[in-house]
Amino acid sequence: MITQLPQLYNRVSIETRPQDILLQKESWVYFSPAWPGTHKWASGKLFEVSEEPIVVSYPVSYILPGDDYKDVDLSNSTAGLKLYPESEGVLYQALVGIKPGDFLVHIYVPKDKYVYALGESSMYPDITDAAKKYLGAKTYADSPYDAPMLQLYFIKDMPAFYFRFYVLEGVDFEKCTVIFQINKCKLTEIEEPDEDMIKKATRIDYYTELSGF
């Protein structure tokens, strides 16, 4: 559901081919069994990307005053950005690039469930706390606008991802800009796969597997 390459790879991103990051035709993806019955078409199953994917770019920007924030729903809800697929058997792999600026991006899924919290109950991102506002926050250094390292995976009707854009104190106004490079993938199920095939596939965990440890 969400992955990120280490910052180390930012230094060599100019030598990295798109196919090293984006799913391609004949790539394998495996959805963990933790996906619930509402996603039974995908849960615990292995798929192959059956056609050449199509990449769609979508930049978004918000101008906010200092020490203020905005929550943005990425799903297809009425108020959302509508970045999710509308059909089963389709996977959107979204690379997220962040422009430089005096702002942070916190990620949670669903709303108020932070992906980058720690196991201890008080260790979660908090924009009202001088230290915890930086806990798990993403910036340009983590996923540059022109060499994104952060990847999200979307399927139809899955829980909503939210981005919280927060502008740092001491700033009059800041333009918070990210770009989504959405790799649209049609999937065909591989029936009766062996364990080796599953191990070689890109694994897509459910959000409940991303926190609580």
Secondary structure, 3 states (H helix, E strand, C coil): CEEECCHHHHHHHHHCCHHHCCCCCCCEEEECCCCCHHHCCCCCCEEEECCCCEEEEEEEEEEEECCCEEEEECCCCCCCCCCCCCCCCEEEEEEEEECCCCEEEEEECCCCCECCCCCCCCCCCCCCCCCHHHCCCECCCCCECCCCCEEEEECCCCCCCEEEEEECCCCCEEEEEEEEEEEEEEEEECCCCCHHHHHHCEEECCHHHCCCC
